[in-house]
Amino acid sequence: MTTTALGLFSSDQINAFSTTQVRSLTTTQLNALSTDLLDALDVTKATTTQISGLTTTAIGQLTGDQVGAFVTSLIANLTTGQIGALSSDEIQAFTSTQAGAFTAAQLGGLTTTALGLFASDQIGAFSTAQLQGLTTTQLNSLSLGSLNAVDVSRASTTQVAGLTTTTIGQLTDDQVAALSAAQAGSLSAEQIGALTSTEVQAFSTTQASALFSTELGRLTTTALGLFSVDQIGALTTGQVQGLTTTQINAMSVGVLNVLDVAKATATQIAGLTTTAITELADTQIGALTIAQLAALSTAQIGALTSTEVQALTTTQAGAVTATQLRVVEDQLEDALLHGARVVAGGRRVVWVEFDDSVHKGALSSSASQVLTNAANTARDKRLPLVLSMASSGADILEGVAALDGWGQAARAITQCSGVVPTIAIVHGPAVSGPALLIGLCDVTIMTSDSYAFV
C-alpha cells in the first residue's frame, strides 16, 4: 500500500490496527503518517526496528502518552538524534524505569539542550554507568535544579575534576559531603576556592585529608580560612608541608592552634612571623622538633611568651644555641629558659629538675646542656642555682657524648662558686657523675629516699 493510500485511513482505524497489522507497516509508511494518524498509532505494538527507523520529525510528533508507553527495549534502541528530537513533555513522560533504560552512550551523545529536557527526578535516578557516560560539558550545562539532583558520588574523578568553578560552587553541602576521598583528591585549588564556607566545612576529616597538598598550597588565604579547626587538625604531613608560610601566617589563632606543627618543615617554622610564633599554643612549642627549634631566628625566639619558653622540654632546651639563649635571657628575664622561680621569702632562683621518669634520670648530653645553660644563666643573672635531682648517672646509650655533657655541666657549676649560691636537693639516687656534681654545690640536701655513690 502506498503512503498516500495509507493516509486515507482515519485515526480510529489506525488506532484499531492489530499488532500484526502495525508490524507489517514499513518505516517509510510510518514516517509518512500525518500527525493525527501517527498520534493514533499504538506504538506498543510496533517493533524496535520500526521505532528505530522513525525520523526525528516523526519522533517529535509522538504524544507524551505514546513515549511513556515505550518498553525499555525500544528506548535502548533510540538514536541520539531521535532522543534529541523529543520535546520536553515527551522526555519527562518517561518513568524512572524507562529513563534507566537509556545507555551511557545514548546519554553521552545528547546535546546539552536535549539533556536539559530531562527532569531533575530523572537525572537523580541515573545509574552509575549512565552518569559516568555524561561529558563534563553536559554536567556543567545542567540547570541548578538538575545539578543538585545528581548523585555526585557516582561520578568519576575525571568528571569531578572537570567541573567548572561555577558548577562546583552550585553543589549542595550534601553533595560535597558525598564526594569520595578520591573525588575530593581530584579537586583543583580553583575548584576548592570556589566552594562556599558551608560546602568546605561539609568535608569530613577523611575528605579533607585526601585533598592534594599541592592544591592546598595554591589556595588563597581566604579559601584556606574557610576550613574548620577539625579539618586543619586532620591534615597529613604532606598536606601541612604543602602549605606556604603566607597561608600559615594568615591563619586565625583558633585554626593556627590546632595545626600539627611537628608535621611542618623547619623552613616553614623559620618563615613564621613573630606574631604567629606568639600565637602558638604552649603544647605546639613543646612539640617542635630539634631541627625546627634550631631554625628559629633570634627575633622569633625573642617573641616567645613566658609560658611558651617554659613549655620547652629538656631535650629542646638543650638544643637552644648560645645566641638564641642570650635573646631569651635578655628579653624574658622572668621566664629564663630553665624556669626562674620564686621560693619562700620571695627570693628568685634558677631551678633545674632532673626528670627521673626517663631512663631513671640518666643524664643525656641534651639534659646536661640544660644544666650547663642553667648554671650560666644563674651566674650571669646573679641568681641562686637550685638542682632538684634523682639520676642514675650518665646515659650509657649516648656513651662519650653523655660523659662530656656532665663534664661541661660540672665546669659551669664550678664557675658559679663564689658568685652565686648553689644548692642541690637529692630525692633519689645520685650515681656516678651526678654524685660528683652535688659535691660541687655549696649546700646539699639529702631526703630520706636519697643515696649517692660514685
Buried (B, 14 or more C-beta within 10 A) or exposed (E): EEEEEBBEBEBEEBEEBEEEEBEEBEBEBBBBBEEEBBBBBBBEBBBBEBBBBBBBEBBBBBBBEBBBBBBBEBBBBBBBBBBBBBBEEBBBBBBEEBBBBBBBEBBBBBBEEBBBBBBBEBBBBBBEEBBBBBBBEBBBBBEEEBBBBBBBBBBBBEBBBBBBBEBBBBBBBEBBBBBBBEBBBBBBBBBBBBBBEEBBBBBBBEBBBBBBBEBBBBBBEEBBBBBBBEBBBBBBEEBBBBBBBEBBBBBEEEBBBBBBBBBBBBEBBBBBBBEBBBBBBBEBBBBBBBEBBBBBBBEBBBBBBBEBBBBBBBBBBBBBEEEBBBBBBEBBBEBBBBBBEEEEEEEBBBBBBBBBEEBBBBBBBBBBBBBBBBBBBBBBBEBBBBBBBBBBBBBEEBEEBBBBBBBBBBEBBEBBEEEBBBBBBBBBBBBBBBBBBBBBBBEBBBEEEBEBEE
